[in-house]
Amino acid sequence: MGFTTVDYVIVIAYLIGVAILGVVSGGKQTSTRDYFLGRKDIPWWAVCFAIVATETSTLTFISIPGLAYATNLNFLQVTFGYLLGRIVISAILLPAYAKGELTTAYQLLGQRFGPSMRNITSVTFMFTRVLADGVRLFATAIPLAILLKGWHTFTDVSNEHVYIVSIIVLAVITLIYTYIGGVRAVIWTDVVQMFIYLGGAVGAFIVILNGLPSGGLNIPAAKLATFNLGFDLSLGDYFRAPYTLFASLVGGAFLSMASHGTDQIIVQRLLTVRTLAGSRRALIGSGLMVIVQFALFLLVGLLLYVFYNGTSLTNLGLMKADEIFPKFIIESMPSGLSGIIIAGLLAAAMSTLSGSVNSLSAATINDIYKPYFGKLSSDSRDLFLSRMASILWCSLLVSVAIFFITNTSTALVELALSIASVTYGALLGTFLLGVLFNHVRQRDAIAGFIAGIIVMVIIFTQTKIAWTWFTPIGTGTTLIVGNISTLFTKEKS
């Protein structure tokens, strides 16, 4: 047991191998269409797997077991809402994306409303993605940081500095193949890594199960609670509880509609599929896979609770619940297997980071640079600037991740979802205004979008309403204000 030299060799070799895989699978890039859309010939099943890896690789592996260790199985309710949201998006927004030659989600709003709406939503995406994925990058660095702490070179180095080194190492390796291979490299590395880390999770589940104390699988009933109706709560407590059944289904559905229907990191993957039917298969299929995956990692967390006899995090020498699973992998997994699991986790998480970097670059070039500064620019220059934008965004993500090292005690999965939910509601509401309400014009949509953001900032900073309500409230505010605005902005006939 414990992390051995063999495990360290596996991790190092695997990280190098993933970088090589990304470079080779990306092929030669000659234009921004190649770099951001992969020539629109990616199989739907590959995109399905890539979506699963992108949205869950880091936080699922690290934070979800920690969440179950600290609480119960209530989070699983949210994943049922995730599937419902994907079904709605497949029916409403995907057909609109399929009609035009789009590179970013926000070009759709530009076509429907005008350039101002495209710019506002694209910049909002950039801001939200940098914050939320800065948290994800921090989460990615946790297992590597724990490894480095056990290395004699870092014995006297502070925890904060170990995390900084871990973040920079992962970011640099990720940037190499993202810079060279573009979205094709991102998607195909996602495909491989999803199977690696999911297989590793199953292996860890079996090892934990076989290593339980002599008392066997004795999980307290409270830890097994999955559905929470919340009928015993007061009205105020009901809206402060994140995982009641209704809040989970509605919040999960709206969050999934926003993240998979308006967020460039997912929409960009869907745009790489040649047909609308293929995009729908990829999206809905990913929803089914996510339910299974979240269930697996929640169960891992419960087994860890039994394995460690419910010992507090402080007594285990941990700063956060997010460290509980990496601790077990490094200290208690058989030699070789722990190295494979950690390597798969790191590589999968790097693919998530690469997707973020590529999508941020796509939004920067296609929504901001080309419309205003690059109308006559050549393909080669656009491709060069796209890669420069990738370097810039990767640097910003590193900076945000370092900031969160000492500035949060919240479970990372909840923190990332909370940050995204503040703006997701306004984004989703704006897209729905454009697709469902033909009488709404750009100034009405902008009014609704701004109102949605303002309301969510107030709720986020001044109330204790649970994050699962954020996206529904933001969406509803945007839709209502956008439609009311049309009553005051009608042009005189």
SVG drawing of the C-alpha trace seen along z (x, -y; Angstrom):
<svg xmlns="http://www.w3.org/2000/svg" viewBox="-49 -56 63 65">
<polyline fill="none" stroke="black" stroke-width="0.4" points="0.0,0.0 1.0,-3.6 2.4,-5.5 5.6,-3.8 8.2,-4.6 6.3,-2.5 3.2,-4.8 5.3,-8.0 6.7,-6.6 3.2,-5.7 1.9,-9.2 4.9,-10.9 4.7,-8.6 1.0,-9.0 1.1,-12.8 3.7,-12.8 1.7,-10.2 -1.5,-12.3 0.3,-15.4 1.6,-13.3 -1.9,-11.8 -3.4,-15.3 -0.8,-16.6 -1.1,-13.6 -4.9,-13.4 -5.3,-17.1 -3.7,-16.8 -2.6,-19.8 -4.5,-23.0 -4.8,-25.4 -7.7,-27.7 -9.8,-28.7 -12.5,-26.3 -10.1,-23.4 -8.9,-24.8 -12.3,-25.4 -14.7,-23.0 -12.4,-20.1 -13.8,-20.3 -17.2,-19.3 -16.6,-15.5 -16.3,-14.3 -18.5,-11.2 -21.5,-11.9 -20.4,-9.1 -17.0,-10.7 -18.6,-14.1 -20.9,-12.3 -18.0,-10.9 -16.1,-14.2 -19.1,-16.1 -19.2,-13.7 -15.4,-14.0 -15.5,-17.8 -18.3,-18.4 -17.4,-15.8 -13.8,-14.7 -12.2,-16.8 -15.0,-17.6 -16.8,-14.3 -13.6,-12.4 -12.6,-14.6 -15.4,-16.6 -18.5,-14.3 -17.0,-11.5 -16.1,-14.2 -19.6,-15.6 -21.0,-12.1 -18.5,-11.6 -19.7,-14.8 -23.4,-14.5 -25.5,-11.8 -26.8,-10.9 -29.1,-13.9 -27.0,-15.3 -28.0,-12.5 -31.4,-14.2 -29.7,-17.0 -28.5,-14.6 -32.1,-13.6 -32.7,-17.3 -29.6,-17.3 -31.2,-14.8 -34.5,-16.7 -32.6,-19.9 -30.7,-18.1 -33.9,-16.8 -35.4,-20.4 -32.3,-21.8 -32.3,-19.1 -35.8,-20.2 -35.5,-24.0 -31.9,-25.2 -30.0,-22.6 -32.2,-23.1 -31.4,-26.8 -27.7,-26.1 -28.0,-23.6 -29.4,-26.3 -26.2,-28.4 -22.5,-28.1 -21.7,-29.0 -18.5,-28.7 -19.8,-30.0 -23.1,-29.9 -23.2,-33.7 -23.2,-34.2 -26.8,-32.8 -27.8,-35.8 -25.9,-38.1 -27.9,-36.9 -31.2,-37.1 -30.7,-40.4 -27.5,-42.1 -23.8,-42.5 -24.3,-44.2 -26.2,-41.1 -23.5,-38.8 -20.8,-40.8 -22.5,-41.1 -23.2,-37.4 -19.9,-36.3 -18.0,-38.4 -20.2,-37.1 -19.4,-33.6 -15.6,-34.4 -15.9,-35.9 -18.0,-33.0 -15.8,-30.3 -12.6,-31.8 -14.0,-31.8 -15.7,-28.4 -12.8,-26.7 -10.3,-28.3 -12.0,-26.3 -11.8,-23.2 -8.1,-23.7 -7.6,-24.1 -9.5,-20.8 -7.4,-19.1 -4.2,-20.1 -5.3,-18.4 -4.1,-14.9 -0.9,-16.1 -0.3,-18.4 -0.8,-15.4 1.7,-13.4 4.3,-16.3 3.8,-16.6 5.0,-13.0 8.2,-13.7 11.2,-14.6 11.9,-17.7 8.7,-19.3 8.8,-18.2 9.5,-21.7 7.4,-23.5 4.1,-25.1 0.8,-23.6 0.1,-26.8 3.3,-26.7 2.9,-23.0 -0.6,-23.7 0.9,-26.6 3.5,-24.3 0.9,-21.6 -1.4,-24.1 1.4,-25.4 2.6,-22.0 -0.8,-20.8 -1.6,-24.0 1.7,-24.0 1.2,-20.3 -2.4,-21.0 -1.5,-24.1 1.0,-22.2 -1.5,-20.0 -4.3,-22.5 -2.1,-25.1 -1.1,-22.6 -4.1,-20.4 -7.2,-22.5 -10.6,-21.1 -9.9,-17.7 -7.1,-17.1 -9.4,-18.2 -12.2,-15.8 -10.1,-12.7 -8.1,-13.0 -11.5,-13.4 -12.7,-10.1 -9.6,-8.2 -9.5,-9.7 -13.1,-9.1 -12.6,-5.4 -9.4,-5.6 -10.7,-7.5 -14.1,-5.7 -12.3,-2.3 -10.1,-3.6 -13.1,-4.6 -14.6,-1.2 -11.3,0.3 -11.2,-2.0 -14.8,-1.0 -13.8,2.7 -10.6,2.1 -12.4,0.0 -15.2,2.5 -12.7,5.3 -10.8,3.2 -13.7,2.3 -13.4,2.9 -14.5,6.3 -18.0,4.8 -18.6,4.9 -20.8,2.5 -22.4,0.7 -23.6,-2.6 -25.8,-4.7 -29.3,-5.1 -29.0,-8.9 -26.0,-8.6 -28.1,-6.6 -30.9,-9.2 -31.3,-9.9 -34.7,-11.7 -35.5,-14.7 -39.0,-16.1 -38.3,-18.9 -41.9,-19.0 -40.7,-19.3 -38.9,-22.6 -40.3,-26.1 -40.6,-28.2 -37.4,-30.0 -35.4,-26.9 -36.9,-25.2 -35.3,-27.8 -32.1,-27.6 -31.8,-23.8 -30.0,-23.0 -31.1,-19.3 -34.8,-19.0 -36.4,-17.0 -38.1,-19.9 -35.1,-22.2 -32.8,-19.5 -35.0,-18.7 -35.8,-22.2 -32.4,-23.6 -30.6,-20.7 -32.8,-21.0 -32.3,-24.8 -28.6,-24.5 -28.2,-21.8 -30.2,-23.8 -27.8,-26.7 -24.5,-24.9 -25.3,-22.6 -27.3,-25.0 -25.6,-28.4 -22.1,-27.7 -19.5,-27.7 -17.4,-24.9 -20.3,-22.4 -22.0,-24.0 -18.6,-24.1 -18.5,-20.3 -22.0,-19.9 -21.1,-22.1 -18.3,-19.7 -20.9,-17.0 -22.1,-17.0 -25.8,-16.4 -28.5,-17.7 -29.6,-14.1 -26.0,-13.3 -25.8,-16.3 -29.0,-15.3 -27.7,-11.7 -24.5,-13.1 -26.3,-15.5 -29.0,-13.2 -26.6,-10.2 -24.3,-12.3 -27.1,-12.9 -27.8,-9.2 -24.1,-8.6 -23.7,-11.4 -26.4,-9.9 -24.6,-6.6 -21.2,-8.3 -22.5,-10.5 -24.1,-7.5 -20.8,-5.7 -18.8,-8.5 -21.3,-9.2 -21.2,-5.5 -17.4,-5.7 -17.8,-8.5 -20.1,-6.4 -17.6,-3.5 -14.9,-5.9 -17.0,-7.0 -17.2,-3.4 -13.5,-2.8 -12.4,-5.7 -15.1,-5.0 -16.6,-8.5 -13.5,-10.2 -13.6,-14.0 -11.5,-15.7 -9.4,-17.5 -8.4,-14.2 -7.5,-12.8 -5.2,-15.8 -7.2,-17.2 -8.1,-20.7 -11.2,-19.9 -13.6,-17.0 -12.3,-17.1 -9.0,-15.6 -10.6,-12.4 -10.6,-10.3 -7.1,-11.4 -5.9,-10.5 -7.2,-7.0 -5.8,-6.5 -2.4,-7.5 -2.2,-5.9 -4.3,-2.7 -4.5,-1.6 -2.3,1.2 1.0,0.2 0.5,-0.4 -3.3,-0.8 -3.1,-4.0 -0.7,-5.4 -3.0,-4.5 -6.0,-6.1 -4.2,-9.3 -2.7,-9.5 -6.2,-9.0 -7.7,-11.6 -5.0,-14.2 -5.2,-13.6 -9.0,-13.7 -9.0,-16.9 -6.4,-18.4 -8.8,-17.7 -11.4,-19.7 -9.0,-22.5 -8.0,-22.3 -11.7,-22.5 -12.1,-25.6 -9.0,-27.2 -10.1,-26.4 -13.7,-27.6 -12.5,-30.9 -10.2,-31.4 -13.0,-30.6 -15.3,-33.2 -12.5,-35.8 -11.5,-35.4 -15.0,-34.9 -17.1,-37.1 -14.7,-40.0 -11.7,-40.0 -13.1,-39.0 -16.2,-41.2 -14.3,-44.4 -10.6,-44.0 -10.1,-41.0 -12.6,-41.2 -9.7,-41.2 -7.4,-39.0 -5.9,-35.8 -6.6,-32.3 -2.9,-31.9 -3.0,-35.1 -6.4,-34.2 -5.0,-30.8 -1.9,-32.4 -4.0,-34.8 -6.2,-31.9 -3.2,-30.2 -2.0,-33.4 -5.5,-33.7 -5.1,-30.2 -1.9,-31.1 -3.6,-34.2 -6.6,-32.4 -4.6,-29.5 -2.5,-32.1 -5.7,-33.7 -7.1,-30.4 -3.9,-29.6 -4.2,-33.0 -7.8,-32.3 -6.9,-28.8 -4.1,-30.1 -6.4,-32.7 -8.9,-30.0 -6.1,-28.0 -6.5,-30.0 -9.9,-31.8 -12.5,-29.1 -13.7,-26.4 -16.7,-25.4 -16.9,-22.0 -15.4,-22.7 -18.2,-21.2 -20.7,-23.4 -18.5,-26.5 -18.0,-26.0 -21.7,-25.4 -22.7,-28.4 -20.4,-30.7 -21.7,-29.4 -25.3,-29.7 -25.1,-33.4 -24.8,-34.2 -26.3,-31.0 -29.9,-32.1 -29.5,-35.4 -27.7,-33.6 -30.4,-30.9 -33.2,-33.5 -31.7,-35.5 -31.4,-32.5 -35.0,-31.6 -36.1,-35.1 -34.5,-34.8 -35.9,-31.4 -39.3,-31.5 -40.4,-35.2 -40.3,-36.7 -41.5,-40.1 -38.5,-40.7 -35.8,-42.9 -32.2,-43.5 -32.8,-46.3 -35.5,-44.2 -33.2,-41.2 -30.4,-43.4 -32.8,-44.8 -33.8,-41.3 -30.2,-40.1 -29.0,-43.0 -32.0,-42.5 -31.2,-38.8 -27.6,-39.5 -28.5,-42.2 -31.1,-40.0 -28.7,-37.1 -25.8,-39.2 -28.1,-40.5 -29.4,-36.9 -25.8,-35.5 -24.4,-38.2 -27.3,-39.2 -29.3,-36.0 -28.8,-32.4 -31.0,-31.0 -29.5,-27.6 -27.5,-27.5 -30.0,-25.1 -32.5,-28.0 -30.0,-30.5 -30.5,-29.5 -34.3,-29.2 -34.6,-32.6 -32.2,-34.3 -33.9,-32.8 -37.4,-33.8 -36.2,-37.3 -34.7,-37.7 -37.8,-36.3 -40.2,-38.5 -38.2,-41.8 -37.5,-41.1 -41.1,-40.7 -42.3,-43.6 -39.7,-45.8 -41.4,-45.2 -44.5,-47.1 -42.5,-50.3 -40.2,-50.1 -42.7,-49.4 -42.0,-51.6 -44.7,-53.9 -46.5,-52.6"/>
</svg>
